[in-house]
Amino acid sequence: MKKVLFITYGNPEKASRGDDLYSWNIINSIKHCDGVYLHVVSYFEEAKDKDKNYTLLDKVVDKLTYVPFVYKNIFAIGFSKYPAMISNRKTPQMIQAVQNILNMEKYDAIIVNMFRLSYLIEYIQGYSGVKIFISHNVESQLSKSTYKYQHNKIKKLAYYLDYLKTKYYENKYLAKFDALTTICDIDKELFSKMLPQKHIEVLPPVINIDECNISTEKEEDKFILCGAFHWEPKFINLQLLLHARNISLFKERGYELMIVGRANEKDVEYINRHYEGIYMTGTVDSVVPYYEKSRISIVPELVGGGFKLKIAEAVQYRKPIVAIKGSVTDRTMIPGKHYIEAETFEELISKAVDLMQNKILQRELVENAIMLFKKRYSMSYAVSVINRLIN
């Protein structure tokens, strides 16, 4: 029996965003490994979590320990020597809880989930067991792209300072782990340059392709773009697309681009008022009805990291993908075979519109992507990666 301690930032069972989806995915993958005892340690934010009636995580894992969490004052975060992600989650309560557990029991593997908890390596190094870090992004790259595209000078300076902190602590903390995982090939390449001797495994999300059939009866000549647009990097990507010189092509060709996901109300109102052929929903209960209406998924992501799961989501719902160069981070996905790639936002729009007229190519792209995902984004693949790490 292998004993695994998995430390995470929060209960991800009611996943509604990328980080939670991926975390929940990994927890379930670990439990699919033969002969594994899984103890999960998670923050619990009373104000936010008490009404969510969590029940699944407790049933999936062998043991669950909650650690109380309260958000810190924004000034305490801003003036901390740590980057914002770590500053907010670095608490004596979590450190003490983890050390108490390790003082009482020995674990074969200690897994720390996400950069915001990476500081724990300094408190667990003296204990037995392989130390594994689960990355969701190369956070220094995400932080760099955020400040790079920021136009407000004060915000740009704040983001730049946070980038410097992120870069420093990402190198410092991750170097101390025995191994780390990445969600995609590009992230592995970046970490390999930062940490040349490190054992790094790509751990893609598990996508149950065969269980995700959606109705095609309501399908129309519509494009879909999903994201959390209240988050600034996501909104920057959207602005870059909307500022393309041929953005009116959707309307001119009689198509509609649906922009689906959480957003500030004023942004929703502005976009719906000023851009014909484009409809922004704002917050929705589910993206499924919008995928059912659409034929093609557009990925215009240059800034941030959440789009990695949006690629998987589009394949999951059997939609062909048109993506800006650099947004598809899986090296096994080949442009022209698994998706259509564009160099510029203008080209992204024109290629998307052209694809709408080519039903044969749409079908080929979807079929090729599904074949790839069934192999690499499977539970068996994830289990094989985890077994290599913990054994």
Secondary structure, 3 states (H helix, E strand, C coil): CEEEEEEECCCCCCCCCHHHHHHHHHHHHHHCCCCEEEEEEEEECHHHHCCCCCCHHHHHCCEEEEEECCCCCHHHHHCCCCCHHHHHHCCHHHHHHHHHHHHHCCCCEEEEECHHHHHHHHHHCCCCCEEEEECCCCHHHHHHHHHHCCCCHHHHHHHHHHHHHHHHHHHHHHCCCCEEEECCHHHHHHHHHHCCCCEEEECCCCCCHHHCCCCCCCCCCEEEEECCCCCHHHHHHHHHHHCCCCCCHHHHCCCEEEEECCCCHHHHHHHHHHCCCEEEEECCCCCHHHHHHCCEEEECCCCCCCHHHHHHHHHHCCCCEEEECCCCCCCCCCECCCEEEECCHHHHHHHHHHHHCCHHHHHHHHHHHHHHHHHHCCHHHHHHHHHHHHC
